[in-house]
């Protein structure tokens, strides 16, 4: 959310959608890879994997070589990049004021562009963004959503639902919407707006929540509303495009349901009830060869369900259920038939492997606090919330840690970004760039 992080006081679970049944339902990912860049939440293929090579197999005791480091304000927004510039968001704290509804926090949010090679500020765009009275500020005041670069424009949503389309060259506002004010009954999340903008064929789609506008699509250039559909409540997750038997569908994990809609018009294709008292569904779905793994909160547990055709309709049927794995506000990465990630909510947490076809847990390790991960060049890059950065290999049999170094301050909830061999990290005070490449011959 997008930072993926919010702390909650519940157990966590998952849903796996298996495409088998009377009529075989084939599911594949539809989001095209974007070579060398990281322009959206989830990375080039929206699955936390990066196609690169030449990464070091281990690091010196002090960690990878630092390229640059600089101060940056509070926030969990991820860092995106077009290869030359970085884009992210942070909060500029303001004064505290007493209102009729109790204490509210006044302040500004900033969208910032940095040079990727040295971290220097290119431009900033700031706007007023007081935290809503519903916001649970003890877990951070945001912003949480990660920006999107799409066809020459930059799209952002702040913690209070203020959406902007910007010129990425200079930060000038092209159009904007106040999602929570403009759409009556929009879901007001108690940890702030976290979902990220999703691009689709000239539109940008947002999860708003509420009667008639669970999902809203805007024209990417003008900001005009093209369609608004569904009554589902919003969540902390982000849409993901899939293809089901040749048909594109937008997979959305809403507050209480997993749903799929036609991304062209928002019409509902199918839905599956899976909610919890906190309405905290977060994690991106994980696609298998013929199934989907979706991780959520836990009163509903971890479930495997069939996705089958019943005449002209699609329905889901439960196959298996488990509460032994709790990927929740973390990244879940599929390699082969296994999914790897950090399981747990509060401490202790376990870096774990689960068989996505059966739900069986292969192993759980206590080497990291609650963590997020990337996968590149056969290696897992792991960042835990205490600021420890790790390099590891993981198989269905074991987790082997090659390096682990403390680099950031607690809490480090922002997912790392890898572009080529350069890793970008941030915590609540700083942002940095690291060289993860293999040492060159003769280098000190």
C-alpha positions as CSV (number, residue, x, y, z in Angstrom):
1,X,0.0,0.0,0.0
2,X,1.5,1.3,-1.3
3,X,3.8,1.3,0.7
4,X,2.8,-2.3,1.3
5,X,3.2,-1.6,5.1
6,X,0.6,-1.0,7.7
7,X,0.7,-2.8,11.0
8,X,-2.4,-4.5,12.2
9,X,-3.4,-6.6,15.2
10,X,-4.8,-9.6,13.4
11,X,-3.6,-12.9,12.0
12,X,-3.2,-13.1,8.2
13,X,-4.0,-15.6,5.5
14,X,-4.3,-16.1,1.8
15,X,-6.5,-17.2,-1.1
16,X,-5.2,-19.4,-3.9
17,X,-7.3,-19.4,-7.1
18,X,-6.8,-22.7,-9.0
19,X,-7.9,-22.8,-12.6
20,X,-9.3,-26.3,-13.0
21,X,-12.8,-27.8,-13.2
22,X,-15.5,-28.8,-15.7
23,X,-14.1,-26.3,-18.3
24,X,-10.4,-25.6,-18.1
25,X,-9.8,-21.9,-17.3
26,X,-6.3,-20.8,-18.3
27,X,-5.0,-17.8,-16.5
28,X,-1.9,-15.8,-17.6
29,X,-0.4,-12.5,-16.7
30,X,-1.2,-9.7,-19.1
31,X,0.9,-6.8,-17.8
32,X,3.8,-6.3,-20.3
33,X,7.3,-6.1,-19.0
34,X,9.0,-2.8,-19.2
35,X,12.7,-3.4,-19.9
36,X,15.3,-1.7,-17.6
37,X,12.7,0.5,-15.9
38,X,10.6,0.3,-12.8
39,X,7.6,2.5,-13.5
40,X,4.9,1.2,-11.3
41,X,4.0,-0.7,-8.1
42,X,5.3,-4.3,-8.4
43,X,8.1,-3.6,-10.9
44,X,8.4,-4.2,-14.6
45,X,6.1,-7.3,-14.6
46,X,4.1,-6.4,-11.5
47,X,5.5,-9.5,-9.8
48,X,8.5,-8.2,-7.9
49,X,11.0,-9.9,-10.3
50,X,13.6,-8.1,-12.5
51,X,15.3,-9.4,-15.6
52,X,18.9,-8.5,-15.0
53,X,22.3,-10.1,-14.7
54,X,25.8,-9.5,-13.2
55,X,24.7,-9.0,-9.6
56,X,27.2,-9.8,-6.9
57,X,26.9,-13.2,-5.2
58,X,27.8,-11.7,-1.8
59,X,28.5,-8.3,-0.3
60,X,31.4,-6.9,1.8
61,X,30.8,-6.8,5.5
62,X,29.8,-3.1,5.3
63,X,27.3,-3.9,2.5
64,X,27.0,-3.0,-1.2
65,X,28.9,0.0,-2.5
66,X,26.9,3.2,-1.8
67,X,26.4,5.4,-4.9
68,X,24.7,8.2,-3.0
69,X,22.5,8.9,0.1
70,X,20.4,12.0,1.0
71,X,17.6,13.1,3.3
72,X,14.0,12.6,2.4
73,X,10.8,13.2,4.4
74,X,8.4,10.7,6.0
75,X,6.4,8.3,3.8
76,X,6.2,4.7,2.6
77,X,5.6,5.4,-1.1
78,X,7.7,3.3,-3.4
79,X,10.4,4.7,-5.7
80,X,9.8,4.4,-9.5
81,X,12.3,5.1,-12.2
82,X,12.5,5.7,-16.0
83,X,16.2,4.9,-15.8
84,X,17.3,8.6,-15.5
85,X,15.0,10.0,-12.8
86,X,13.4,8.7,-9.7
87,X,9.9,9.6,-8.6
88,X,8.4,9.1,-5.1
89,X,6.3,11.0,-2.4
90,X,6.9,12.2,1.1
91,X,5.2,14.2,3.8
92,X,6.1,17.6,5.0
93,X,4.8,17.9,8.5
94,X,2.7,20.9,9.4
95,X,1.1,22.2,12.6
96,X,-1.4,20.3,14.7
97,X,-4.8,21.9,15.0
98,X,-7.9,21.2,17.1
99,X,-11.1,20.8,15.1
100,X,-14.7,20.0,16.0
101,X,-14.0,16.3,15.5
102,X,-10.8,16.3,17.6
103,X,-7.2,16.6,16.7
104,X,-6.2,16.7,13.1
105,X,-2.8,17.0,11.6
106,X,-2.2,19.8,9.1
107,X,0.6,19.4,6.6
108,X,1.6,18.9,3.0
109,X,2.5,16.0,0.7
110,X,5.2,16.3,-1.9
111,X,5.8,14.5,-5.1
112,X,9.5,14.7,-5.9
113,X,11.7,13.9,-8.9
114,X,15.4,13.1,-8.3
115,X,18.3,12.4,-10.5
116,X,18.9,8.7,-10.4
117,X,22.7,9.1,-10.7
118,X,23.3,11.4,-7.8
119,X,20.0,11.9,-5.9
120,X,19.7,15.6,-6.6
121,X,16.2,17.1,-6.6
122,X,15.0,18.0,-10.1
123,X,11.6,19.3,-9.0
124,X,9.0,19.1,-6.2
125,X,5.2,19.6,-6.3
126,X,3.6,20.1,-2.9
127,X,0.0,20.4,-1.9
128,X,-2.1,20.7,1.3
129,X,-3.0,17.3,2.7
130,X,-4.3,17.3,6.3
131,X,-4.7,13.8,7.7
132,X,-8.3,12.7,8.1
133,X,-9.8,12.2,11.6
134,X,-10.2,8.5,10.7
135,X,-6.5,8.1,10.1
136,X,-4.6,5.9,12.7
137,X,-1.5,8.1,12.7
138,X,0.5,5.8,15.1
139,X,1.5,3.7,12.0
140,X,2.6,6.7,10.0
141,X,0.9,9.6,8.3
142,X,1.9,8.5,4.7
143,X,1.9,9.0,1.9
144,X,1.6,5.2,1.1
145,X,0.6,4.9,-2.6
146,X,3.4,4.5,-5.2
147,X,3.4,6.8,-8.3
148,X,2.8,5.5,-11.8
149,X,4.7,6.5,-15.0
150,X,2.5,5.9,-18.0
151,X,2.8,7.2,-21.6
152,X,4.6,10.4,-20.7
153,X,2.7,11.3,-17.6
154,X,3.1,10.8,-13.8
155,X,0.1,9.7,-11.7
156,X,0.0,9.9,-7.9
157,X,-2.6,9.5,-5.1
158,X,-2.0,10.9,-1.6
159,X,-2.9,9.5,1.8
160,X,-6.2,11.5,1.8
161,X,-7.2,10.5,-1.7
162,X,-5.9,13.5,-3.7
163,X,-5.0,12.3,-7.2
164,X,-2.7,14.2,-9.5
165,X,-1.6,13.8,-13.1
166,X,1.7,15.6,-13.6
167,X,4.2,16.4,-16.3
168,X,7.2,14.2,-15.2
169,X,9.6,16.7,-16.8
170,X,8.8,19.7,-14.5
171,X,6.1,18.6,-12.0
172,X,3.3,20.8,-13.4
173,X,-0.2,19.6,-12.6
174,X,-2.1,18.5,-15.8
175,X,-5.3,17.5,-13.9
176,X,-6.4,16.4,-10.5
177,X,-9.2,14.8,-8.5
178,X,-10.1,14.6,-4.9
179,X,-11.4,11.0,-4.8
180,X,-12.8,11.1,-1.3
181,X,-14.7,14.3,-1.8
182,X,-15.9,13.9,-5.4
183,X,-17.3,10.4,-5.1
184,X,-20.0,10.2,-2.5
185,X,-19.5,7.3,0.0
186,X,-15.9,6.6,-1.1
187,X,-14.1,4.3,1.3
188,X,-12.2,6.3,3.9
189,X,-9.4,4.0,5.0
190,X,-8.1,4.3,8.6
191,X,-4.5,4.0,7.4
192,X,-4.9,6.3,4.5
193,X,-5.3,5.8,0.8
194,X,-2.8,3.2,-0.3
195,X,-3.8,1.7,-3.7
196,X,-1.8,2.6,-6.8
197,X,-3.1,3.9,-10.1
198,X,-3.4,1.1,-12.8
199,X,-2.9,1.9,-16.5
200,X,-5.0,0.3,-19.3
201,X,-5.2,1.3,-22.9
202,X,-5.4,5.1,-22.5
203,X,-7.1,5.0,-19.2
204,X,-5.9,5.1,-15.6
205,X,-8.0,3.0,-13.2
206,X,-8.3,3.7,-9.4
207,X,-9.9,1.8,-6.6
208,X,-12.2,4.3,-4.9
209,X,-14.9,2.3,-3.1
210,X,-18.5,3.0,-2.4
211,X,-21.8,2.6,-4.1
212,X,-21.5,2.8,-7.9
213,X,-17.8,3.7,-7.9
214,X,-15.9,0.8,-6.4
215,X,-13.6,1.3,-9.4
216,X,-13.2,4.4,-11.5
217,X,-11.5,4.9,-14.8
218,X,-10.2,8.3,-16.0
219,X,-8.9,9.4,-19.4
220,X,-5.2,9.5,-19.0
221,X,-4.8,12.9,-20.7
222,X,-7.8,14.9,-19.7
223,X,-8.8,13.3,-16.4
224,X,-12.4,13.0,-17.5
225,X,-14.3,10.1,-15.9
226,X,-14.9,7.3,-18.5
227,X,-16.6,4.9,-16.3
228,X,-17.4,4.2,-12.6
229,X,-18.7,0.8,-11.6
230,X,-19.3,-1.6,-8.7
231,X,-20.3,-1.1,-5.1
232,X,-17.4,-2.9,-3.4
233,X,-15.4,-1.1,-0.7
234,X,-11.8,-0.1,-1.3
235,X,-8.8,-1.8,0.2
236,X,-5.0,-1.4,0.4
237,X,-4.3,-3.5,-2.6
238,X,-3.7,-2.6,-6.3
239,X,-5.4,-4.0,-9.5
240,X,-3.6,-6.5,-11.6
241,X,-4.3,-7.5,-15.2
242,X,-4.8,-11.2,-16.1
243,X,-6.1,-13.1,-19.1
244,X,-8.7,-15.8,-18.5
245,X,-9.2,-18.1,-21.5
246,X,-8.1,-15.3,-23.9
247,X,-10.1,-12.6,-22.2
248,X,-8.5,-9.7,-20.3
249,X,-9.8,-9.2,-16.8
250,X,-8.7,-6.8,-14.1
251,X,-8.2,-8.6,-10.8
252,X,-9.0,-6.5,-7.8
253,X,-8.8,-7.4,-4.1
254,X,-11.4,-5.2,-2.6
255,X,-12.3,-4.7,1.1
256,X,-14.3,-8.0,1.4
257,X,-14.0,-9.7,-2.0
258,X,-11.7,-10.9,-4.7
259,X,-13.2,-9.7,-8.0
260,X,-12.5,-9.5,-11.7
261,X,-13.9,-6.9,-14.0
262,X,-13.7,-6.0,-17.7
263,X,-11.0,-3.3,-17.7
264,X,-12.6,-1.6,-20.7
265,X,-15.9,-0.8,-18.9
266,X,-15.8,-2.1,-15.3
267,X,-18.4,-4.8,-15.8
268,X,-18.2,-7.5,-13.2
269,X,-16.9,-10.9,-14.4
270,X,-16.9,-12.8,-11.1
271,X,-16.5,-12.2,-7.4
272,X,-15.5,-14.3,-4.4
273,X,-16.2,-13.3,-0.8
274,X,-13.1,-13.1,1.3
275,X,-13.0,-10.4,4.0
276,X,-12.2,-9.7,7.6
277,X,-13.3,-7.3,10.3
278,X,-10.5,-4.8,9.5
279,X,-11.2,-4.8,5.7
280,X,-7.4,-5.0,5.2
281,X,-6.7,-6.8,1.9
282,X,-3.3,-5.7,0.6
283,X,-1.0,-8.1,-1.2
284,X,-0.7,-8.3,-5.0
285,X,-2.0,-11.6,-6.5
286,X,0.6,-14.2,-7.5
287,X,0.0,-15.9,-10.9
288,X,0.8,-19.5,-11.5
289,X,0.6,-21.5,-14.7
290,X,-3.1,-22.2,-14.2
291,X,-3.8,-20.6,-10.8
292,X,-3.7,-17.5,-8.8
293,X,-2.4,-17.1,-5.3
294,X,-3.9,-14.2,-3.3
295,X,-2.8,-13.4,0.3
296,X,-5.1,-11.7,2.7
297,X,-6.2,-11.4,6.3
298,X,-7.1,-14.3,8.2
299,X,-10.4,-14.6,9.7
300,X,-11.2,-16.2,6.3
301,X,-7.9,-18.1,6.4
302,X,-5.8,-19.3,3.5
303,X,-7.9,-20.9,0.8
304,X,-7.4,-22.7,-2.4
305,X,-10.4,-22.3,-4.8
306,X,-11.2,-23.5,-8.3
307,X,-12.0,-21.0,-11.0
308,X,-14.4,-22.9,-13.3
309,X,-16.8,-22.1,-16.1
310,X,-20.5,-22.9,-15.4
311,X,-22.2,-22.2,-18.7
312,X,-21.6,-18.5,-19.4
313,X,-20.6,-17.7,-15.8
314,X,-17.5,-18.2,-13.8
315,X,-17.5,-19.4,-10.3
316,X,-15.0,-20.3,-7.6
317,X,-15.0,-23.4,-5.5
318,X,-12.8,-24.1,-2.4
319,X,-10.2,-26.8,-2.7
320,X,-7.9,-26.3,0.4
321,X,-7.6,-24.1,3.4
322,X,-4.7,-23.3,5.8
323,X,-3.8,-20.8,8.4
324,X,-0.1,-21.7,8.6
325,X,1.1,-19.0,6.3
326,X,0.5,-15.3,6.7
327,X,2.0,-13.2,3.8
328,X,0.1,-10.0,4.3
329,X,1.7,-6.6,4.0
330,X,4.7,-8.0,2.2
331,X,5.7,-9.0,-1.3
332,X,5.0,-12.6,-2.4
333,X,7.2,-13.9,-5.2
334,X,6.5,-17.0,-7.2
335,X,9.4,-19.1,-8.5
336,X,8.3,-22.4,-10.1
337,X,5.6,-24.0,-8.0
338,X,6.6,-22.2,-4.8
339,X,5.9,-18.7,-3.4
340,X,8.4,-17.0,-1.1
341,X,7.9,-14.1,1.3
342,X,7.8,-12.9,4.9
343,X,5.0,-14.5,6.9
344,X,3.5,-12.8,10.0
345,X,2.2,-9.5,11.3
346,X,3.8,-8.5,14.5
347,X,7.0,-10.1,15.7
348,X,8.1,-12.8,15.3
349,X,7.9,-13.2,11.5
350,X,9.2,-16.0,9.4
351,X,10.7,-15.9,5.9
352,X,8.7,-18.8,4.3
353,X,8.1,-20.9,1.3
354,X,4.6,-22.3,0.3
355,X,3.6,-24.7,-2.4
356,X,1.1,-22.8,-4.4
357,X,-0.7,-25.8,-5.7
358,X,-1.3,-27.5,-2.3
359,X,-0.9,-24.8,0.3
360,X,1.7,-26.9,2.1
361,X,4.4,-24.9,3.9
362,X,7.9,-26.1,2.8
363,X,9.9,-24.1,5.5
364,X,9.9,-21.1,7.8
365,X,13.0,-19.2,8.8
366,X,13.5,-16.6,11.5
367,X,16.5,-14.8,10.0
368,X,14.6,-11.5,9.2
369,X,12.1,-9.4,10.9
370,X,9.0,-8.6,8.8
371,X,10.4,-8.1,5.3
372,X,9.7,-7.3,1.7
373,X,11.6,-8.9,-1.2
374,X,12.7,-8.7,-4.9
375,X,14.0,-11.5,-7.1
376,X,16.7,-10.8,-9.7
377,X,19.6,-12.8,-11.2
378,X,18.7,-15.9,-9.3
379,X,18.8,-14.1,-5.9
380,X,16.4,-12.7,-3.4
381,X,17.0,-9.2,-2.1
382,X,15.4,-8.9,1.2
383,X,14.7,-5.8,3.3
384,X,13.2,-6.1,6.8
385,X,11.4,-3.5,8.8
386,X,14.4,-3.0,11.1
387,X,16.5,-1.8,8.2
388,X,18.5,-5.0,7.5
389,X,19.3,-5.7,3.8
390,X,19.9,-9.3,2.9
391,X,21.0,-11.3,-0.2
392,X,19.8,-14.9,-0.3
393,X,19.0,-17.8,-2.5
394,X,15.8,-19.8,-1.8
395,X,14.6,-23.2,-3.0
396,X,11.8,-25.4,-1.9
397,X,14.3,-27.1,0.4
398,X,15.9,-24.1,2.2
399,X,16.9,-20.5,2.5
400,X,20.6,-19.7,2.2
401,X,21.7,-16.2,3.3
402,X,24.9,-14.9,1.6
403,X,24.9,-11.4,3.1
404,X,23.0,-9.4,5.7
405,X,23.8,-5.8,6.7
406,X,22.1,-3.0,8.6
407,X,21.6,-0.1,6.3
408,X,18.4,1.7,7.2
409,X,16.6,2.9,10.3
410,X,13.4,1.3,11.7
411,X,10.8,1.3,10.3
412,X,11.8,0.4,6.7
413,X,8.5,-0.5,5.2
414,X,9.1,0.8,1.6
415,X,9.7,-2.0,-1.0
416,X,13.2,-1.7,-2.6
417,X,13.4,-0.7,-6.3
418,X,16.0,-2.4,-8.6
419,X,16.9,-0.8,-12.0
420,X,19.7,-2.7,-13.8
421,X,22.3,-3.2,-11.0
422,X,21.3,-0.2,-8.9
423,X,19.1,-0.7,-5.8
424,X,17.1,2.2,-4.4
425,X,16.1,2.1,-0.7
426,X,14.3,4.5,1.6
427,X,13.2,4.7,5.3
428,X,11.4,7.5,7.1
429,X,14.5,9.9,6.9
430,X,16.7,9.0,4.0
431,X,16.8,7.6,0.5
432,X,19.9,5.9,-1.0
433,X,21.3,4.2,-4.1
434,X,23.5,1.0,-4.0
435,X,25.6,-0.7,-6.6
436,X,24.7,-4.4,-6.5
437,X,26.9,-5.4,-9.5
438,X,29.8,-7.8,-9.3
439,X,33.1,-6.1,-8.5
440,X,35.1,-5.2,-11.6
441,X,38.6,-6.7,-12.0
442,X,41.2,-4.7,-10.1
443,X,38.6,-2.7,-8.1
444,X,39.3,-2.1,-4.4
